[in-house]
Amino acid sequence: MLLVVLPWTHIWDDNHLLSYIPYLSTVALSGVVRGVASGLGLLNMWIAAAEAMNYREH
């Protein structure tokens, strides 16, 4: 859930690690990168839900 929401908050924008590499900051703040991060979060939740529904103990 964190990967879905975090890229669209101020925490993503105010990341001090990105200030050390200026060109990385412009890439990380683009909508494409934010969308990919959110998409990975949604994919992770989808896989987890599928695994939980198909879980069987043997």
N, C-alpha and C positions, 0 to 999 in steps of 0.2 A: 504494500500500500504506500510505502514511503516513496518508492520510485515513481509512482503515478502522480503524487501531489507535489513533491519537493521541487521539481524543475520549474514550477509555476509560482513559487513563493519568493519572498525577498531573501531568503537564506541562500538560494541559488545565485542571486544577483550580487550579494555581498560577500562572496567567497574570497577570502584573502589569499588563498593559495593561487588563484588565477592572476593576481596582481604581479607575480614574479615572472610570468611568461605572457606578455601582452597579446600576442597573436592567438594564443590559446583562449584568452578571455573572449575575444570576438566570436570564436567558434563555439564555445560553450554557451554563450548567451543567445545563439541563434535559435530560431523556432524549430529548425530541423533537428538539432541535437536534443532539445527539450522534448520534442515529439518522440524521438527514438527512445529516450530514457523512459518516458511514460509508457510507450508501447512495450518495452521490455518488462516493465512492472506489471502491466496487464497480462502479458503472456505468462509470466511467472505465477500470477494468481490463478489463471485459467488452468495451467498444468497442475497446480496444487489442488484445485477443486476436483479435477478429473481423477487425480490419484486418490483423493479422499473418498470419492464415490465408488471407486473400483477396488478399494482396499479389502482384502480378505486375509484373515489369519489362517495358517495351515498348521 
